[in-house]
């Protein structure tokens, strides 16, 4: 091995020959400079790649901004649209259900009142000795005959209204009604499920299972009367119970969720509707008991029914059948009590419908602002091209 020095500082440059091969030993200060240059070149390449990616990204954004994003919305946008649509649909169904319920009570009352003023237009087709037509003590009696105009109107409007309210599923979609799925009135059934099924089902029973005046009722008719009364309890008492818990009526413990979802003004309005409903329904029940008492001694008389032999319309001519018919209508204090009983039930129904309308009016979901243009359906562009 030989070592040669070429007139340079031995520390800066050294030439080493070993086995015929020459190696150059680089001093430490030059080695540090070399590594720095290498790192700088590497960082320069990385920066160049970043700049290239950013440039391409900006070009893609500019390109998509010209129409691709408008036609292909994100999943989040579609979910927001669908949720807003479902909630707005819920509010609309609740509104139209309440309106149809209101129309059912209105038309039934108008037709029934006209029959009272003009007995010849009623199903009895006669003028009674009292000088008045037959005035029922309940809405159920007024619309008990499905062949009668009042019965037809009541059945149609009330059933459609109950169907709309049931299909809305408003307890699960409106924030001013929803109180969670944890609290339960009985049997593990949540208040929300109770509100969803009990009042609308009761409304359907009231509309479909008609009743019969007690004087004309048979043993079989009492089954229908019992079902009809049970439906009325489901409708009025059931709705009052769940609304009372939601609002914290009369010292009841209010749901924690409804405390911050229902404003003070809305709560006052709905409490007034609830108070009116409870008062009128209680008054109606009391008057039904009072009407069973002998009120003739206070002036006037009750409806007078009598069993008579009449022509059987379905049998051969000359064959008679026994039937209870009305021979005279109520008058005096008894008539006034019947009118008061009927009015209390009608006003109770109006308070119930007004409560539905109050929920609709104060809910934010009815004000949801949906996009004006629907999203594209997958492959719809291809089908449009084929049609062209």
C-alpha positions as CSV (number, residue, x, y, z in Angstrom):
1,X,0.0,0.0,0.0
2,X,1.3,3.4,-0.9
3,X,0.2,6.9,0.3
4,X,0.9,10.0,-1.8
5,X,0.5,13.6,-0.9
6,X,0.0,16.0,-3.8
7,X,1.2,19.2,-2.0
8,X,-2.0,19.6,-0.3
9,X,-3.0,19.7,3.3
10,X,-3.1,16.1,4.5
11,X,-6.3,16.8,6.3
12,X,-8.2,18.2,3.3
13,X,-7.3,15.6,0.5
14,X,-5.8,12.2,0.9
15,X,-5.2,9.6,-1.9
16,X,-5.0,6.0,-0.8
17,X,-4.0,3.1,-3.1
18,X,-4.8,-0.4,-2.0
19,X,-4.6,-3.5,-4.3
20,X,-4.4,-1.4,-7.4
21,X,-7.6,0.6,-6.6
22,X,-7.6,4.2,-5.7
23,X,-10.1,5.6,-3.1
24,X,-10.7,9.3,-2.2
25,X,-11.3,10.1,1.4
26,X,-13.5,13.2,1.8
27,X,-13.0,15.3,4.8
28,X,-15.8,15.9,7.3
29,X,-16.6,19.5,6.4
30,X,-17.1,18.6,2.7
31,X,-19.2,15.6,3.6
32,X,-21.5,17.9,5.7
33,X,-21.9,20.3,2.7
34,X,-22.7,17.3,0.4
35,X,-25.5,16.0,2.7
36,X,-27.0,19.5,3.0
37,X,-27.1,19.8,-0.8
38,X,-28.7,16.4,-1.1
39,X,-31.5,17.3,1.5
40,X,-32.1,20.6,-0.3
41,X,-32.7,18.8,-3.6
42,X,-35.0,16.4,-1.9
43,X,-37.1,19.1,-0.3
44,X,-37.2,20.9,-3.7
45,X,-38.7,17.8,-5.3
46,X,-41.3,17.4,-2.6
47,X,-42.4,21.1,-2.9
48,X,-42.7,20.7,-6.7
49,X,-45.0,17.6,-6.3
50,X,-47.2,19.5,-3.8
51,X,-47.5,22.5,-6.1
52,X,-48.4,20.1,-9.0
53,X,-51.1,18.4,-6.9
54,X,-52.6,21.7,-5.7
55,X,-52.7,23.0,-9.3
56,X,-54.5,19.9,-10.5
57,X,-57.0,20.1,-7.6
58,X,-57.8,23.7,-8.3
59,X,-58.4,22.8,-12.0
60,X,-60.7,19.9,-11.0
61,X,-62.7,22.2,-8.7
62,X,-63.1,24.8,-11.4
63,X,-64.3,22.1,-13.8
64,X,-66.8,20.5,-11.3
65,X,-68.1,24.0,-10.4
66,X,-69.4,24.3,-14.0
67,X,-72.1,21.7,-13.5
68,X,-71.0,18.3,-12.1
69,X,-71.8,19.2,-8.5
70,X,-75.1,20.6,-9.5
71,X,-76.3,17.4,-11.1
72,X,-74.7,14.9,-8.7
73,X,-75.4,16.0,-5.1
74,X,-73.8,14.4,-2.1
75,X,-75.5,11.8,0.1
76,X,-75.8,14.3,2.9
77,X,-77.7,16.8,0.7
78,X,-80.1,14.0,-0.3
79,X,-80.6,12.9,3.4
80,X,-81.3,16.5,4.4
81,X,-83.9,16.9,1.6
82,X,-85.6,13.6,2.4
83,X,-85.8,14.4,6.1
84,X,-87.2,17.9,5.5
85,X,-89.7,16.5,3.0
86,X,-91.0,13.8,5.5
87,X,-91.4,16.3,8.3
88,X,-93.2,18.8,6.1
89,X,-95.4,16.0,4.8
90,X,-96.2,15.1,8.4
91,X,-97.3,18.6,9.2
92,X,-99.5,18.8,6.1
93,X,-101.2,15.5,6.8
94,X,-101.9,16.6,10.4
95,X,-103.4,19.9,9.1
96,X,-105.7,18.3,6.5
97,X,-106.7,15.6,9.0
98,X,-107.9,18.3,11.4
99,X,-109.7,20.2,8.6
100,X,-111.6,17.1,7.5
101,X,-112.5,16.4,11.1
102,X,-113.8,19.9,11.4
103,X,-115.9,19.6,8.2
104,X,-117.4,16.3,9.5
105,X,-118.7,18.0,12.7
106,X,-119.9,21.1,10.8
107,X,-121.9,19.3,8.1
108,X,-123.4,16.9,10.6
109,X,-124.6,19.8,12.8
110,X,-126.0,21.8,9.9
111,X,-128.0,18.9,8.5
112,X,-129.2,17.8,11.9
113,X,-130.3,21.3,12.9
114,X,-132.2,21.7,9.6
115,X,-134.0,18.4,10.3
116,X,-134.9,19.8,13.8
117,X,-136.4,23.0,12.3
118,X,-138.1,21.2,9.4
119,X,-139.4,17.8,10.7
120,X,-140.9,16.9,7.3
121,X,-137.4,16.7,5.8
122,X,-136.2,14.3,8.5
123,X,-136.4,10.5,8.4
124,X,-139.7,10.7,10.3
125,X,-141.5,12.8,7.7
126,X,-144.1,14.2,10.0
127,X,-144.8,17.1,12.3
128,X,-144.9,16.1,16.0
129,X,-147.4,17.4,18.6
130,X,-144.6,19.3,20.4
131,X,-144.1,21.4,17.3
132,X,-140.4,20.5,17.2
133,X,-138.4,18.0,15.3
134,X,-136.3,15.3,16.9
135,X,-133.1,16.7,18.5
136,X,-130.6,14.1,19.6
137,X,-128.6,14.4,22.8
138,X,-125.4,13.3,21.2
139,X,-123.6,13.7,17.8
140,X,-123.6,9.9,17.6
141,X,-127.4,9.8,17.6
142,X,-127.6,12.5,15.0
143,X,-125.4,10.5,12.6
144,X,-126.3,7.0,13.6
145,X,-128.0,6.2,10.2
146,X,-125.3,5.7,7.5
147,X,-128.0,6.1,4.9
148,X,-128.9,9.5,6.1
149,X,-127.2,12.6,4.7
150,X,-125.8,13.6,8.1
151,X,-124.5,10.0,8.6
152,X,-122.9,10.0,5.2
153,X,-121.1,13.3,5.7
154,X,-119.9,12.5,9.2
155,X,-118.5,9.1,8.2
156,X,-116.7,10.3,5.1
157,X,-115.0,13.4,6.7
158,X,-114.2,11.8,10.1
159,X,-112.8,8.7,8.6
160,X,-110.6,10.6,6.1
161,X,-109.5,12.9,8.9
162,X,-108.6,10.0,11.2
163,X,-106.7,8.3,8.3
164,X,-104.7,11.4,7.5
165,X,-103.7,11.9,11.2
166,X,-102.8,8.3,11.6
167,X,-100.7,8.2,8.4
168,X,-98.9,11.4,9.4
169,X,-97.0,9.8,12.3
170,X,-96.8,13.3,13.8
171,X,-95.7,12.2,17.3
172,X,-92.4,10.9,15.8
173,X,-91.8,13.8,13.4
174,X,-92.8,17.1,15.1
175,X,-90.4,18.4,17.7
176,X,-93.2,20.2,19.7
177,X,-94.9,16.8,20.2
178,X,-92.1,14.3,20.5
179,X,-91.1,13.6,24.1
180,X,-88.9,10.5,23.7
181,X,-89.5,6.8,23.8
182,X,-88.6,6.2,27.4
183,X,-91.6,7.3,29.4
184,X,-94.5,4.8,29.4
185,X,-98.1,5.2,30.7
186,X,-98.7,1.4,31.0
187,X,-97.6,-2.0,29.7
188,X,-94.3,-0.7,28.5
189,X,-96.1,1.3,25.7
190,X,-94.4,4.6,25.3
191,X,-96.4,7.9,25.3
192,X,-95.4,8.4,21.7
193,X,-96.9,5.1,20.6
194,X,-100.0,5.8,22.7
195,X,-100.5,9.2,20.9
196,X,-99.9,7.6,17.5
197,X,-102.4,4.7,17.8
198,X,-105.0,5.4,20.5
199,X,-106.7,8.7,19.5
200,X,-106.8,8.1,15.7
201,X,-108.1,4.5,16.2
202,X,-110.8,5.9,18.5
203,X,-111.7,8.4,15.9
204,X,-112.1,5.6,13.3
205,X,-114.3,3.6,15.7
206,X,-116.5,6.6,16.3
207,X,-116.9,7.2,12.6
208,X,-117.4,3.5,11.5
209,X,-119.3,1.8,14.3
210,X,-122.5,3.8,14.6
211,X,-124.8,3.9,17.6
212,X,-128.6,3.6,18.0
213,X,-131.0,5.6,20.1
214,X,-131.4,3.8,23.4
215,X,-135.2,3.6,23.0
216,X,-134.8,1.6,19.8
217,X,-131.8,-0.4,20.7
218,X,-131.9,-4.2,20.9
219,X,-129.5,-6.5,22.8
220,X,-127.3,-6.7,19.7
221,X,-127.3,-2.9,19.3
222,X,-125.8,-2.6,22.7
223,X,-122.6,-4.2,21.4
224,X,-122.2,-1.4,18.8
225,X,-123.1,1.2,21.4
226,X,-120.4,-0.1,23.8
227,X,-117.8,-0.2,21.0
228,X,-118.8,3.3,19.9
229,X,-118.5,4.7,23.5
230,X,-115.1,3.0,23.9
231,X,-113.9,4.6,20.7
232,X,-115.1,8.0,22.1
233,X,-113.1,7.5,25.3
234,X,-110.0,6.5,23.3
235,X,-110.4,9.7,21.2
236,X,-111.2,12.3,23.8
237,X,-109.8,10.9,27.1
238,X,-106.8,9.3,25.4
239,X,-105.8,12.5,23.6
240,X,-106.3,14.5,26.8
241,X,-104.1,12.2,28.8
242,X,-101.1,12.3,26.5
243,X,-101.4,16.0,25.9
244,X,-101.7,16.7,29.7
245,X,-98.4,14.8,30.2
246,X,-96.7,16.6,27.4
247,X,-97.7,20.0,28.7
248,X,-97.5,19.4,32.4
249,X,-101.3,20.1,32.9
250,X,-102.6,21.1,36.3
251,X,-99.4,20.3,38.3
252,X,-98.6,17.1,36.5
253,X,-94.9,16.4,35.9
254,X,-94.0,17.7,32.4
255,X,-91.7,15.8,30.2
256,X,-88.2,17.1,30.3
257,X,-87.9,17.1,26.5
258,X,-91.0,19.2,25.9
259,X,-89.8,21.8,28.4
260,X,-87.2,23.1,25.9
261,X,-89.1,22.2,22.7
262,X,-92.4,24.0,23.4
263,X,-92.4,27.8,23.8
264,X,-94.4,29.6,26.4
265,X,-96.9,31.1,23.9
266,X,-97.5,27.7,22.3
267,X,-97.9,26.1,25.8
268,X,-100.5,28.6,26.8
269,X,-102.5,28.1,23.6
270,X,-102.4,24.3,23.8
271,X,-103.3,24.4,27.6
272,X,-106.4,26.4,26.8
273,X,-107.4,23.9,24.2
274,X,-106.8,21.1,26.6
275,X,-108.8,22.8,29.4
276,X,-111.7,23.4,27.1
277,X,-111.6,19.7,25.9
278,X,-111.6,18.3,29.5
279,X,-114.3,20.7,30.7
280,X,-116.7,20.0,27.8
281,X,-116.1,16.3,27.9
282,X,-116.8,16.2,31.7
283,X,-119.9,18.3,31.2
284,X,-121.1,16.0,28.4
285,X,-120.7,12.9,30.6
286,X,-122.6,14.6,33.5
287,X,-125.5,15.7,31.2
288,X,-125.8,12.1,29.9
289,X,-126.5,11.0,33.5
290,X,-128.9,13.9,34.1
291,X,-130.9,13.0,31.1
292,X,-131.6,9.6,32.5
293,X,-133.4,11.1,35.4
294,X,-137.2,12.0,35.4
295,X,-137.0,15.7,34.2
296,X,-140.7,16.0,33.3
297,X,-141.6,17.6,36.6
298,X,-139.3,20.5,35.8
299,X,-141.4,21.4,32.8
300,X,-141.8,19.9,29.4
301,X,-141.5,16.2,28.6
302,X,-139.0,13.7,27.2
303,X,-139.2,12.0,23.8
304,X,-142.1,9.6,23.6
305,X,-141.6,6.3,21.9
306,X,-144.2,3.6,21.3
307,X,-144.2,0.1,19.9
308,X,-146.5,-0.3,17.0
309,X,-147.3,-2.7,14.2
310,X,-146.2,-1.4,10.8
311,X,-146.0,-2.8,7.3
312,X,-142.9,-4.9,6.8
313,X,-141.2,-3.4,3.7
314,X,-139.3,-6.6,2.9
315,X,-142.3,-9.1,3.2
316,X,-145.4,-9.7,1.2
317,X,-148.2,-7.1,1.3
318,X,-150.3,-7.2,4.4
319,X,-147.6,-8.7,6.7
320,X,-147.0,-6.5,9.8
321,X,-144.0,-6.2,12.0
322,X,-143.4,-4.7,15.5
323,X,-141.2,-1.6,15.7
324,X,-140.6,1.1,18.2
325,X,-141.3,4.5,16.6
326,X,-141.2,8.1,17.8
327,X,-144.6,9.6,18.4
328,X,-143.7,12.9,20.0
329,X,-140.4,14.9,20.6
330,X,-139.0,16.5,23.7
331,X,-140.0,20.0,24.8
332,X,-139.4,22.4,27.6
333,X,-136.4,21.9,30.0
334,X,-135.8,18.4,28.7
335,X,-135.2,19.7,25.2
336,X,-132.9,22.4,26.5
337,X,-130.9,19.8,28.4
338,X,-130.6,17.7,25.2
339,X,-129.4,20.7,23.2
340,X,-126.8,21.5,25.9
341,X,-125.6,17.9,25.9
342,X,-125.2,18.0,22.2
343,X,-123.5,21.3,22.2
344,X,-121.0,20.2,24.8
345,X,-120.0,17.2,22.7
346,X,-119.6,19.4,19.6
347,X,-117.6,22.0,21.4
348,X,-115.4,19.2,22.9
349,X,-114.7,18.0,19.4
350,X,-113.9,21.5,18.2
351,X,-111.4,21.9,21.1
352,X,-109.8,18.6,20.1
353,X,-109.5,19.7,16.4
354,X,-108.2,23.1,17.5
355,X,-105.5,21.4,19.5
356,X,-104.4,19.6,16.4
357,X,-104.3,22.9,14.5
358,X,-102.3,24.5,17.3
359,X,-99.7,21.8,17.1
360,X,-99.5,22.3,13.3
361,X,-99.3,26.1,13.6
362,X,-96.5,26.2,16.1
363,X,-94.4,23.4,14.6
364,X,-91.3,24.5,12.7
365,X,-91.5,21.6,10.3
366,X,-94.3,23.1,8.3
367,X,-91.9,26.0,7.4
368,X,-89.2,23.7,6.0
369,X,-87.8,25.3,2.8
370,X,-87.1,22.5,0.4
371,X,-85.0,22.9,-2.8
372,X,-86.9,23.9,-5.9
373,X,-85.4,21.3,-8.2
374,X,-85.4,17.6,-7.5
375,X,-82.2,15.6,-7.6
376,X,-81.3,13.5,-10.6
377,X,-82.3,9.8,-10.4
378,X,-79.5,7.4,-11.2
379,X,-79.2,6.7,-14.9
380,X,-81.9,9.3,-15.7
381,X,-79.5,11.2,-18.0
382,X,-79.1,8.0,-20.1
383,X,-82.8,7.5,-20.4
384,X,-83.3,11.1,-21.4
385,X,-80.7,10.8,-24.1
386,X,-82.5,7.7,-25.4
387,X,-85.8,9.5,-25.5
388,X,-84.2,12.3,-27.5
